[in-house]
Amino acid sequence: MADAVRRRPAAIKAVPVRHTGRWVAAVVVLAIAAGILYTFVTAPNLKWDVVRHYLFHRLILQGVVTTLELTVLAMLIGIVLGVVLAVMRLSPNPVMSWVSWIYIWFFRGTPVLVQIFFWFNLALVLPHIGFGIPLTSIQWQANTNTLVPAFMAATLGLGLNEAAYMAEIVRAGLISVEHGQTEAAQALGMTRSLVMRRIVLPQAMRVIIPPTGNETISMLKTSSLAFVAAVPELFTRSQQIASATFEVIELAIVASIWYLAMTSILTIGQYYLERYFGRGSQRGLPLTPLQRFRRMLVTFHAPPPAPEELPVLLPRGH
Amino acid sequence: MSPNPMVKAEAVHKSFGRLEVLRGIDLEVQPKEVMCMIGPSGSGKSTFLRCINHLEKIDAGRLSVDGELVGYREHGDKLYELRDSEVCQKRSEIGMVFQRFNLFPHMTALDNVIEAPMRVKRESRAVASERAHKLLERVGLADKVNVYPNHLSGGQQQRVAIARALAMQPKLMLFDEPTSALDPELVGEVLDVMRGLAEDGMTMVVVTHEIGFAREVGDSLVFMDGGVIVEAGNPRDVLGNPQEERTRSFLSKVL
């Protein structure tokens, strides 16, 4: 053993290849980007002090809060209903499967803008909404406009539409889990719902989370369609101010800065959620953004899936 | 024959579409017996094993475990299908080990073993963990308790899978080619665990290609081909002095 160690040659120390092309390309791209940015920043008619003034304006901040509320509620409806629809779609009961199919077909097949519009104007067709059980005196009724205010109309429109997309995402996740997992769980005496909750869904999460993060980011921006229902969210607020002051572009920039900030935070959140559900997977955990940035600065190339991060297959016990 | 066999099959038939996979299987497995089933792939031995815990439904014949029909209740001369919950209850008394291990990859070795006792039998974590630690120690993995399956070798994974099945304290263990997916040098460690189980008096039905294991550990041997039992009996007799031509030609290829 000691012999083998002594005979081991020194580690290779070579002069690294000079990536001249990479440097040139980087400089060109940066120059173009800087040029575009400079043109905009110094545009004579763009009043940056207006942007600065409205960035933390009370109305804008209220709009940000409303946008977040809309996004969270609509995604909540979308995810919960989406899981239900996906499980229904895979159910052995043909009625369940068909109802789910038709729901997805309808809500994915019509524009979300039209759906929000529909909920907002529901009172035109149904001035009152009520429930009752036939052949009994049990009845309940309410005015549609009090039952479905503008905020609710937008939330419903966005959420019900999202559910159709989430259903397909969840279904893809569920069928990605190997059938052997279900069999092994069944062989242990686990019931159908237990198998779904404890074995299949947690594994499907790894497949479900990335596109769901995508959907959430998309929802944050799509929520601006609540404009048509006059819901005072970020975009509506900025346009209300703009229509009074005529500073249209400045307020669009204000709104954009806030949307960018919120999506950035969501991106980071998604990243850590993925790390959590990736536990026990074949690959090692991905680098955190900070680690990735450091590595990029050192090596000047995009980080490959670092081999030293892969878990070493442990040697046989005995 | 004994009045209370652990597994009793009478003329069991099973088809997948138009393909008849089992064409009349008759056999009995006595308590504490180790029965090995060999045969070419596609001969129906894995399907028969899966029928025993109702992962597959039989089409005709009678199949019972510990005196109770699999998947049905008999009342008068009518058969009634069991509810899902009743099927689950019966399955929980039968352990099964798969060719591809099928450990739950999002759980550590310990969590894999305590999952069913806690969720199905509603044992407390303390009770389930205590037994799980003993079982993992018994299969030689006391140091891998908190490791995820993907960080274990194939042989280690299969031993966790055996511990997982044993955690339900089954009265019968089914092994579906437990060593076929393993690298040759890892086969021994799994067979050793199975040999230990047999010595402790576990009733086992083992579908396998390990002729050596069948000869040394098995109490009985069944050779299947084309959905029927071609030859059955004492392993030494069947392997040493096969009566049927098909058995001879199969053995000449695998020995």
Interface residues (C-beta under 8 A of the other chain):
Chain A: E178 G180 Q181 E183 A184 A185 Q186 A187 L188 G189 M190 T191 R192 L194 R198 I199 P202 Q203 F277 R279 G280 S281 Q282 P311 L313 L314 P315 R316 G317 H318
Chain B: N53 L55 D84 S85 C88 Q89 K90 R91 S92 E93 I94 G95 M96 F98 R100 N102 L103 F104 P105 H106 M107 T108 E115 A116 R119 V120 G140 L141 D143 K144 V147 Y148 P149 N150 H151 L152 S153 G155 Q156 A161 R164 A165 M168 E185 L186 E189
